[in-house]
Amino acid sequence: IITRDGVTIGLYGDLKLRVNDVNIFYNDIVAGKKEWIVQDLKDWIIGLLHTSLRDIFKHYTVKEILLEERERVLNLVSVKVSEEFLQYGLELQTFNVRGEKTPPDIQTYLDNEKEKVISTHESSKDDLNKCLELKESLTKRINDLNAKKSELQDRRLNDQITREEYNSKKEEIEEFIEEIEEDLKKLFKKL
C-alpha cells in the first residue's frame, strides 16, 4: 500500500470471518460461478483489504502510520474493513495486524525517528526532573523566609528589635517571597 508520502508499506496479520448472510455472500461474491475454491476467497479478501487500506493510508505518511498515529490508523483500518465485509454478508470476528513491512531504507529512517522521539522524551523527562527540583528548592526557600518572619515577630514581641527594624526586615522578606513566587509561576508555565 502506498502512503501519502509515496512509500510502499505492507501489513501482515490474521483475520477471522463468518458468513453472516449466505444470500448476499453467494449473490455478490460467488456470483453464480460453478467452481469457487478457497484460493478464490483469499484473493477476493486480499483485494478488498487492499482497497480499504489504500483509502486510509493515502491520508497518512509512513511516519504517522508506523510511529505517531499507529493505533489510530489500525483502529480506522479495523473499522473500515469490518464495514466493507458486512456489505458482502461477512462478519469480521477478529482482525489482528501483527506487523509491518517497509523498504530497508525506510526502516533506517523510522529507527532514527524512533530514537529522536525517545531522546526527546528522555530530555523532557530530565527537564521535568530539573523543574521539580527547582520547585522544591524554591518552596523550601519560601518556608525558610516565613520562618525568619516568625523569628522577627518573636524578637519584636520580646523587645529585642524596634518596630522600625521589624517593619523594614519584614518588608524585605515579603519582597523576597514575592520574587520567589513569581519564579514559581514562571516555572509552572514551563511545565
CYANA upper distance limits for C-alpha pairs under 8 A (distance plus 0.5 A):
  1 ILE  CA      8 THR  CA      5.85
  1 ILE  CA      9 ILE  CA      5.94
  1 ILE  CA     10 GLY  CA      6.50
  1 ILE  CA     50 HIS  CA      7.48
  1 ILE  CA     53 LEU  CA      7.40
  1 ILE  CA     54 ARG  CA      6.45
  1 ILE  CA     57 PHE  CA      7.72
  2 ILE  CA      6 GLY  CA      6.09
  2 ILE  CA      7 VAL  CA      5.91
  2 ILE  CA      8 THR  CA      4.88
  2 ILE  CA      9 ILE  CA      6.89
  2 ILE  CA     54 ARG  CA      7.46
  2 ILE  CA     57 PHE  CA      7.36
  2 ILE  CA     58 LYS  CA      7.29
  3 THR  CA      7 VAL  CA      5.83
  3 THR  CA      8 THR  CA      6.88
  3 THR  CA      9 ILE  CA      7.95
  3 THR  CA     54 ARG  CA      8.42
  3 THR  CA     57 PHE  CA      5.64
  3 THR  CA     58 LYS  CA      5.55
  3 THR  CA     59 HIS  CA      7.73
  3 THR  CA     60 TYR  CA      6.51
  3 THR  CA     61 THR  CA      5.95
  3 THR  CA     62 VAL  CA      6.45
  4 ARG  CA     57 PHE  CA      7.23
  4 ARG  CA     58 LYS  CA      5.14
  4 ARG  CA     59 HIS  CA      6.11
  4 ARG  CA     60 TYR  CA      5.74
  4 ARG  CA     61 THR  CA      5.48
  4 ARG  CA     62 VAL  CA      8.04
  5 ASP  CA     60 TYR  CA      8.18
  5 ASP  CA     61 THR  CA      5.76
  5 ASP  CA     62 VAL  CA      7.47
  7 VAL  CA     61 THR  CA      8.45
  7 VAL  CA     62 VAL  CA      7.08
  8 THR  CA    102 THR  CA      7.41
  8 THR  CA    103 PRO  CA      7.89
  9 ILE  CA     62 VAL  CA      8.28
  9 ILE  CA    100 GLU  CA      7.49
  9 ILE  CA    101 LYS  CA      6.10
  9 ILE  CA    102 THR  CA      5.33
  9 ILE  CA    103 PRO  CA      7.70
 10 GLY  CA    100 GLU  CA      6.05
 10 GLY  CA    101 LYS  CA      5.31
 10 GLY  CA    102 THR  CA      7.09
 11 LEU  CA     97 VAL  CA      7.17
 11 LEU  CA     98 ARG  CA      8.08
 11 LEU  CA     99 GLY  CA      6.34
 11 LEU  CA    100 GLU  CA      4.92
 11 LEU  CA    101 LYS  CA      6.51
 12 TYR  CA     97 VAL  CA      6.38
 12 TYR  CA     98 ARG  CA      6.28
 12 TYR  CA     99 GLY  CA      6.08
 12 TYR  CA    100 GLU  CA      6.73
 12 TYR  CA    101 LYS  CA      8.22
 13 GLY  CA     95 PHE  CA      8.20
 13 GLY  CA     96 ASN  CA      5.98
 13 GLY  CA     97 VAL  CA      4.91
 13 GLY  CA     98 ARG  CA      5.05
 13 GLY  CA     99 GLY  CA      7.26
 14 ASP  CA     94 THR  CA      8.37
 14 ASP  CA     95 PHE  CA      6.50
 14 ASP  CA     96 ASN  CA      5.89
 14 ASP  CA     97 VAL  CA      7.18
 14 ASP  CA     98 ARG  CA      8.06
 15 LEU  CA     92 LEU  CA      7.84
 15 LEU  CA     93 GLN  CA      7.91
 15 LEU  CA     94 THR  CA      5.71
 15 LEU  CA     95 PHE  CA      4.80
 15 LEU  CA     96 ASN  CA      6.69
 16 LYS  CA     92 LEU  CA      6.64
 16 LYS  CA     93 GLN  CA      5.87
 16 LYS  CA     94 THR  CA      5.55
 16 LYS  CA     95 PHE  CA      7.11
 17 LEU  CA     90 LEU  CA      6.86
 17 LEU  CA     91 GLU  CA      6.08
 17 LEU  CA     92 LEU  CA      5.23
 17 LEU  CA     93 GLN  CA      6.06
 17 LEU  CA     94 THR  CA      7.78
 18 ARG  CA     90 LEU  CA      6.11
 18 ARG  CA     91 GLU  CA      5.61
 18 ARG  CA     92 LEU  CA      7.10
 18 ARG  CA     93 GLN  CA      7.40
 19 VAL  CA     25 PHE  CA      7.70
 19 VAL  CA     89 GLY  CA      6.53
 19 VAL  CA     90 LEU  CA      5.09
 19 VAL  CA     91 GLU  CA      6.76
 20 ASN  CA     89 GLY  CA      5.67
 20 ASN  CA     90 LEU  CA      5.58
 20 ASN  CA     91 GLU  CA      6.24
 21 ASP  CA     25 PHE  CA      6.69
 21 ASP  CA     88 TYR  CA      8.42
 21 ASP  CA     89 GLY  CA      4.91
 21 ASP  CA     90 LEU  CA      7.26
 22 VAL  CA     26 TYR  CA      6.38
 22 VAL  CA     89 GLY  CA      7.05
 23 ASN  CA     27 ASN  CA      6.47
 23 ASN  CA     89 GLY  CA      8.18
 24 ILE  CA     28 ASP  CA      6.20
 24 ILE  CA     29 ILE  CA      8.29
 24 ILE  CA     88 TYR  CA      6.34
 24 ILE  CA     89 GLY  CA      5.76
 25 PHE  CA     29 ILE  CA      5.91
 25 PHE  CA     30 VAL  CA      7.44
 25 PHE  CA     88 TYR  CA      5.76
 25 PHE  CA     89 GLY  CA      5.44
 25 PHE  CA     90 LEU  CA      7.52
 26 TYR  CA     30 VAL  CA      5.42
 26 TYR  CA     31 ALA  CA      6.62
 26 TYR  CA     32 GLY  CA      8.05
 27 ASN  CA     31 ALA  CA      5.34
 27 ASN  CA     32 GLY  CA      7.51
 28 ASP  CA     88 TYR  CA      6.91
 29 ILE  CA     88 TYR  CA      7.60
 30 VAL  CA     36 TRP  CA      7.32
 36 TRP  CA     40 ASP  CA      6.62
 36 TRP  CA     41 LEU  CA      8.16
 37 ILE  CA     41 LEU  CA      7.29
 38 VAL  CA     42 LYS  CA      6.77
 39 GLN  CA     43 ASP  CA      6.56
 40 ASP  CA     44 TRP  CA      6.68
 41 LEU  CA     45 ILE  CA      6.61
 42 LYS  CA     46 ILE  CA      6.64
 43 ASP  CA     47 GLY  CA      6.68
 44 TRP  CA     48 LEU  CA      6.75
 45 ILE  CA     49 LEU  CA      6.58
 46 ILE  CA     50 HIS  CA      6.59
 47 GLY  CA     51 THR  CA      6.86
 48 LEU  CA     52 SER  CA      6.78
 48 LEU  CA     81 VAL  CA      8.49
 48 LEU  CA     84 GLU  CA      8.14
 49 LEU  CA     53 LEU  CA      6.47
 49 LEU  CA     81 VAL  CA      7.16
 50 HIS  CA     54 ARG  CA      6.46
 51 THR  CA     55 ASP  CA      6.82
 52 SER  CA     56 ILE  CA      7.12
 52 SER  CA     77 VAL  CA      7.68
 52 SER  CA     80 LYS  CA      6.90
 52 SER  CA     81 VAL  CA      6.70
 52 SER  CA     84 GLU  CA      8.20
 53 LEU  CA     57 PHE  CA      6.33
 53 LEU  CA     77 VAL  CA      6.98
 54 ARG  CA     58 LYS  CA      6.37
 55 ASP  CA     59 HIS  CA      8.26
 56 ILE  CA     60 TYR  CA      7.99
 56 ILE  CA     73 VAL  CA      8.10
 56 ILE  CA     76 LEU  CA      7.90
 56 ILE  CA     77 VAL  CA      7.46
 57 PHE  CA     61 THR  CA      8.10
 57 PHE  CA     65 ILE  CA      8.10
 60 TYR  CA     64 GLU  CA      6.44
 60 TYR  CA     65 ILE  CA      6.72
 61 THR  CA     65 ILE  CA      6.75
 62 VAL  CA     66 LEU  CA      6.53
 63 LYS  CA     67 LEU  CA      5.96
 63 LYS  CA     68 GLU  CA      7.05
 63 LYS  CA    110 LEU  CA      7.30
 64 GLU  CA     68 GLU  CA      5.11
 64 GLU  CA     69 GLU  CA      5.37
 64 GLU  CA     70 ARG  CA      7.06
 65 ILE  CA     69 GLU  CA      5.98
 65 ILE  CA     70 ARG  CA      5.36
 65 ILE  CA     73 VAL  CA      6.72
 66 LEU  CA     70 ARG  CA      5.63
 66 LEU  CA    100 GLU  CA      8.42
 67 LEU  CA    110 LEU  CA      8.35
 67 LEU  CA    114 LYS  CA      7.89
 69 GLU  CA     73 VAL  CA      6.51
 70 ARG  CA     74 LEU  CA      6.64
 71 GLU  CA     75 ASN  CA      6.62
 72 ARG  CA     76 LEU  CA      6.71
 73 VAL  CA     77 VAL  CA      6.62
 74 LEU  CA     78 SER  CA      6.64
 74 LEU  CA     97 VAL  CA      8.17
 75 ASN  CA     79 VAL  CA      6.73
 76 LEU  CA     80 LYS  CA      6.50
 77 VAL  CA     81 VAL  CA      6.44
 78 SER  CA     82 SER  CA      6.53
 78 SER  CA     95 PHE  CA      7.15
 79 VAL  CA     83 GLU  CA      6.70
 80 LYS  CA     84 GLU  CA      6.69
 81 VAL  CA     85 PHE  CA      6.71
 81 VAL  CA     92 LEU  CA      8.42
 82 SER  CA     86 LEU  CA      6.78
 82 SER  CA     91 GLU  CA      7.49
 82 SER  CA     92 LEU  CA      5.97
 83 GLU  CA     87 GLN  CA      7.15
 84 GLU  CA     88 TYR  CA      7.71
 85 PHE  CA     89 GLY  CA      7.13
 85 PHE  CA     90 LEU  CA      5.53
 85 PHE  CA     91 GLU  CA      6.77
 85 PHE  CA     92 LEU  CA      7.28
 86 LEU  CA     90 LEU  CA      5.51
 86 LEU  CA     91 GLU  CA      6.16
 86 LEU  CA     92 LEU  CA      8.20
102 THR  CA    106 ILE  CA      6.81
102 THR  CA    107 GLN  CA      6.76
103 PRO  CA    107 GLN  CA      6.94
104 PRO  CA    108 THR  CA      7.16
105 ASP  CA    109 TYR  CA      7.00
106 ILE  CA    110 LEU  CA      6.54
107 GLN  CA    111 ASP  CA      6.50
108 THR  CA    112 ASN  CA      6.72
109 TYR  CA    113 GLU  CA      6.71
110 LEU  CA    114 LYS  CA      6.48
111 ASP  CA    115 GLU  CA      6.66
112 ASN  CA    116 LYS  CA      6.71
113 GLU  CA    117 VAL  CA      6.73
114 LYS  CA    118 ILE  CA      6.68
115 GLU  CA    119 SER  CA      6.39
116 LYS  CA    120 THR  CA      6.42
117 VAL  CA    121 HIS  CA      6.53
118 ILE  CA    122 GLU  CA      6.58
119 SER  CA    123 SER  CA      6.59
120 THR  CA    124 SER  CA      6.45
121 HIS  CA    125 LYS  CA      6.54
122 GLU  CA    126 ASP  CA      6.67
123 SER  CA    127 ASP  CA      6.54
124 SER  CA    128 LEU  CA      6.52
125 LYS  CA    129 ASN  CA      6.67
126 ASP  CA    130 LYS  CA      6.70
127 ASP  CA    131 CYS  CA      6.62
128 LEU  CA    132 LEU  CA      6.61
128 LEU  CA    191 LEU  CA      7.63
129 ASN  CA    133 GLU  CA      6.66
130 LYS  CA    134 LEU  CA      6.64
131 CYS  CA    135 LYS  CA      6.54
131 CYS  CA    187 LEU  CA      7.38
131 CYS  CA    191 LEU  CA      8.25
132 LEU  CA    136 GLU  CA      6.63
133 GLU  CA    137 SER  CA      6.66
134 LEU  CA    138 LEU  CA      6.57
135 LYS  CA    139 THR  CA      6.51
135 LYS  CA    184 LEU  CA      7.06
135 LYS  CA    187 LEU  CA      7.97
136 GLU  CA    140 LYS  CA      6.63
137 SER  CA    141 ARG  CA      6.74
138 LEU  CA    142 ILE  CA      6.79
138 LEU  CA    180 ILE  CA      6.96
138 LEU  CA    184 LEU  CA      7.69
139 THR  CA    143 ASN  CA      6.81
140 LYS  CA    144 ASP  CA      6.66
141 ARG  CA    145 LEU  CA      6.68
142 ILE  CA    146 ASN  CA      6.66
142 ILE  CA    177 ILE  CA      6.35
142 ILE  CA    180 ILE  CA      7.65
143 ASN  CA    147 ALA  CA      6.70
144 ASP  CA    148 LYS  CA      6.81
145 LEU  CA    149 LYS  CA      6.74
145 LEU  CA    173 ILE  CA      6.81
145 LEU  CA    176 PHE  CA      8.48
145 LEU  CA    177 ILE  CA      7.58
146 ASN  CA    150 SER  CA      6.82
146 ASN  CA    173 ILE  CA      8.37
147 ALA  CA    151 GLU  CA      6.76
148 LYS  CA    152 LEU  CA      6.69
149 LYS  CA    153 GLN  CA      6.84
149 LYS  CA    170 LYS  CA      6.68
149 LYS  CA    173 ILE  CA      7.49
150 SER  CA    154 ASP  CA      6.79
151 GLU  CA    155 ARG  CA      6.62
152 LEU  CA    156 ARG  CA      6.53
152 LEU  CA    166 TYR  CA      6.88
152 LEU  CA    169 LYS  CA      8.41
152 LEU  CA    170 LYS  CA      7.95
153 GLN  CA    157 LEU  CA      6.54
153 GLN  CA    166 TYR  CA      7.92
154 ASP  CA    158 ASN  CA      6.66
155 ARG  CA    159 ASP  CA      6.70
155 ARG  CA    160 GLN  CA      5.55
155 ARG  CA    161 ILE  CA      6.61
156 ARG  CA    160 GLN  CA      6.27
156 ARG  CA    161 ILE  CA      5.77
156 ARG  CA    162 THR  CA      7.08
156 ARG  CA    163 ARG  CA      7.40
156 ARG  CA    166 TYR  CA      7.00
161 ILE  CA    165 GLU  CA      6.68
161 ILE  CA    166 TYR  CA      7.04
162 THR  CA    166 TYR  CA      6.66
163 ARG  CA    167 ASN  CA      6.57
164 GLU  CA    168 SER  CA      6.50
165 GLU  CA    169 LYS  CA      6.58
166 TYR  CA    170 LYS  CA      6.37
167 ASN  CA    171 GLU  CA      6.47
168 SER  CA    172 GLU  CA      6.89
169 LYS  CA    173 ILE  CA      6.69
170 LYS  CA    174 GLU  CA      6.69
171 GLU  CA    175 GLU  CA      6.73
172 GLU  CA    176 PHE  CA      6.82
173 ILE  CA    177 ILE  CA      6.74
174 GLU  CA    178 GLU  CA      6.66
175 GLU  CA    179 GLU  CA      6.78
176 PHE  CA    180 ILE  CA      6.78
177 ILE  CA    181 GLU  CA      6.57
178 GLU  CA    182 GLU  CA      6.71
179 GLU  CA    183 ASP  CA      6.85
180 ILE  CA    184 LEU  CA      6.72
181 GLU  CA    185 LYS  CA      6.76
182 GLU  CA    186 LYS  CA      6.83
183 ASP  CA    187 LEU  CA      6.65
184 LEU  CA    188 PHE  CA      6.70
185 LYS  CA    189 LYS  CA      6.84
186 LYS  CA    190 LYS  CA      7.05
187 LEU  CA    191 LEU  CA      7.07
